């Protein structure tokens, strides 16, 4: 309800995003201020702050309608002011710190086309007379810190093989791509003037029959995969990458014949998967290589990306597709489909 005395009322967070603890002994508190700007004195009886975390799934059969199913993840309340008090005209700051209960069990925030996990803070000011309640809300972004438990952000995946007896290749590709945590910049354009992330590639090509490399065509995609049948287990899901000791892996090129995206047949929406191209148009990188030494290049991505997520009902994955074309026209282009793990990068990391 509007109050004529209030010019503005906002929740100002100390940090737009926070990292969930990875163990039960650690705590997490959301800190900030309720900022009130008044044009006239305002007498209140209480000010409370509510935290509501929830998972939401849209299982509508039509693209033009929404049929939302919601599951609560956490509900907490903090009393900021519990006595009758008069605030003077001008700016008033009410500091708060709300400590989350069992934060290690909470899934990270995620926003998909058909589903989301959100955490919302709502401040409620109760006016003394005439009785009225003023509300204002603010989204809080909770992340999983994937840079713990021995994760090496510089780890690379190795692709090597011999092609038709004409050329040996070894390609090193970054396993992780760190993006700036732009949780507080939801209104920014999807495409940035500066790269949001960069994938580093190093390669060596050994010509066995004068089969040199001509160019590399690069594409990249973000996949959203839904499973409404698992929606009920969202509270125990995790969006963190499984921790393990980093080991360099040698793999061979994958094929589209073995689809990476599982067919979630239990989802009622017509298109349970959503694909977003991240490089438009595809990037063409000219290469001139022989036995003399390695070549290296970077793949910049300017589109907004979501961090990887593997909550039970919504997976978000990323892939770089490199099509390597050779000088010899009769040699079939080599297609490497490389999964990339996108993680957020902040001062805490």
HUGICOR-V828668 format. One record per residue. N is the residue number from 1. RES is the residue in three letters. BURIAL is # if it has 9 or more other ideal C-beta (glycine too) atoms within 8 Angstrom, else .. Layout:
N|RES|BURIAL, N|RES|BURIAL
//
This chain:
1|UNK|., 2|UNK|., 3|UNK|#, 4|UNK|., 5|UNK|., 6|UNK|#, 7|UNK|., 8|UNK|., 9|UNK|#, 10|UNK|., 11|UNK|#, 12|UNK|., 13|UNK|#, 14|UNK|., 15|UNK|., 16|UNK|., 17|UNK|#, 18|UNK|#, 19|UNK|#, 20|UNK|#, 21|UNK|#, 22|UNK|#, 23|UNK|., 24|UNK|., 25|UNK|., 26|UNK|#, 27|UNK|., 28|UNK|#, 29|UNK|., 30|UNK|#, 31|UNK|#, 32|UNK|#, 33|UNK|#, 34|UNK|#, 35|UNK|#, 36|UNK|#, 37|UNK|#, 38|UNK|#, 39|UNK|., 40|UNK|., 41|UNK|#, 42|UNK|#, 43|UNK|#, 44|UNK|#, 45|UNK|., 46|UNK|#, 47|UNK|#, 48|UNK|#, 49|UNK|#, 50|UNK|#, 51|UNK|#, 52|UNK|#, 53|UNK|#, 54|UNK|#, 55|UNK|#, 56|UNK|#, 57|UNK|#, 58|UNK|#, 59|UNK|#, 60|UNK|#, 61|UNK|., 62|UNK|., 63|UNK|., 64|UNK|., 65|UNK|., 66|UNK|., 67|UNK|., 68|UNK|., 69|UNK|#, 70|UNK|., 71|UNK|#, 72|UNK|., 73|UNK|#, 74|UNK|#, 75|UNK|., 76|UNK|#, 77|UNK|., 78|UNK|#, 79|UNK|#, 80|UNK|#, 81|UNK|#, 82|UNK|., 83|UNK|., 84|UNK|., 85|UNK|., 86|UNK|., 87|UNK|#, 88|UNK|., 89|UNK|., 90|UNK|., 91|UNK|., 92|UNK|#, 93|UNK|., 94|UNK|#, 95|UNK|., 96|UNK|#, 97|UNK|., 98|UNK|#, 99|UNK|., 100|UNK|#, 101|UNK|., 102|UNK|., 103|UNK|#, 104|UNK|#, 105|UNK|., 106|UNK|#, 107|UNK|#, 108|UNK|#, 109|UNK|#, 110|UNK|#, 111|UNK|., 112|UNK|#, 113|UNK|., 114|UNK|#, 115|UNK|#, 116|UNK|#, 117|UNK|#, 118|UNK|#, 119|UNK|#, 120|UNK|#, 121|UNK|#, 122|UNK|#, 123|UNK|#, 124|UNK|#, 125|UNK|#, 126|UNK|#, 127|UNK|#, 128|UNK|., 129|UNK|., 130|UNK|., 131|UNK|., 132|UNK|., 133|UNK|#, 134|UNK|#, 135|UNK|#, 136|UNK|#, 137|UNK|#, 138|UNK|#, 139|UNK|., 140|UNK|#, 141|UNK|#, 142|UNK|#, 143|UNK|#, 144|UNK|#, 145|UNK|#, 146|UNK|#, 147|UNK|., 148|UNK|., 149|UNK|., 150|UNK|., 151|UNK|#, 152|UNK|., 153|UNK|., 154|UNK|., 155|UNK|#, 156|UNK|#, 157|UNK|#, 158|UNK|#, 159|UNK|#, 160|UNK|#, 161|UNK|., 162|UNK|., 163|UNK|#, 164|UNK|., 165|UNK|., 166|UNK|#, 167|UNK|#, 168|UNK|#, 169|UNK|#, 170|UNK|#, 171|UNK|#, 172|UNK|#, 173|UNK|#, 174|UNK|#, 175|UNK|#, 176|UNK|#, 177|UNK|#, 178|UNK|#, 179|UNK|#, 180|UNK|., 181|UNK|#, 182|UNK|., 183|UNK|#, 184|UNK|., 185|UNK|., 186|UNK|., 187|UNK|., 188|UNK|., 189|UNK|., 190|UNK|., 191|UNK|., 192|UNK|#, 193|UNK|., 194|UNK|., 195|UNK|., 196|UNK|#, 197|UNK|#, 198|UNK|#, 199|UNK|#, 200|UNK|#, 201|UNK|#, 202|UNK|#, 203|UNK|#, 204|UNK|#, 205|UNK|#, 206|UNK|., 207|UNK|#, 208|UNK|#, 209|UNK|., 210|UNK|., 211|UNK|#, 212|UNK|#, 213|UNK|#, 214|UNK|., 215|UNK|#, 216|UNK|#, 217|UNK|#, 218|UNK|#, 219|UNK|#, 220|UNK|#, 221|UNK|#, 222|UNK|#, 223|UNK|#, 224|UNK|#, 225|UNK|#, 226|UNK|#, 227|UNK|#, 228|UNK|#, 229|UNK|., 230|UNK|#, 231|UNK|#, 232|UNK|., 233|UNK|#, 234|UNK|#, 235|UNK|#, 236|UNK|., 237|UNK|#, 238|UNK|#, 239|UNK|#, 240|UNK|#, 241|UNK|#, 242|UNK|., 243|UNK|., 244|UNK|., 245|UNK|., 246|UNK|#, 247|UNK|., 248|UNK|., 249|UNK|., 250|UNK|., 251|UNK|., 252|UNK|., 253|UNK|#, 254|UNK|#, 255|UNK|., 256|UNK|., 257|UNK|., 258|UNK|., 259|UNK|., 260|UNK|#, 261|UNK|., 262|UNK|., 263|UNK|., 264|UNK|#, 265|UNK|., 266|UNK|., 267|UNK|#, 268|UNK|., 269|UNK|#, 270|UNK|., 271|UNK|., 272|UNK|#, 273|UNK|#, 274|UNK|#, 275|UNK|., 276|UNK|., 277|UNK|#, 278|UNK|#, 279|UNK|#, 280|UNK|., 281|UNK|., 282|UNK|., 283|UNK|#, 284|UNK|., 285|UNK|#, 286|UNK|., 287|UNK|#, 288|UNK|., 289|UNK|#, 290|UNK|., 291|UNK|., 292|UNK|., 293|UNK|., 294|UNK|., 295|UNK|#, 296|UNK|., 297|UNK|., 298|UNK|., 299|UNK|#, 300|UNK|., 301|UNK|#, 302|UNK|#, 303|UNK|#, 304|UNK|#, 305|UNK|#, 306|UNK|#, 307|UNK|#, 308|UNK|#, 309|UNK|#, 310|UNK|#, 311|UNK|#, 312|UNK|#, 313|UNK|#, 314|UNK|#, 315|UNK|#, 316|UNK|#, 317|UNK|#, 318|UNK|#, 319|UNK|#, 320|UNK|#, 321|UNK|#, 322|UNK|#, 323|UNK|#, 324|UNK|#, 325|UNK|#, 326|UNK|#, 327|UNK|., 328|UNK|., 329|UNK|., 330|UNK|., 331|UNK|#, 332|UNK|., 333|UNK|., 334|UNK|#, 335|UNK|#, 336|UNK|#, 337|UNK|#, 338|UNK|#, 339|UNK|., 340|UNK|#, 341|UNK|#, 342|UNK|#, 343|UNK|#, 344|UNK|#, 345|UNK|., 346|UNK|#, 347|UNK|., 348|UNK|., 349|UNK|.
//
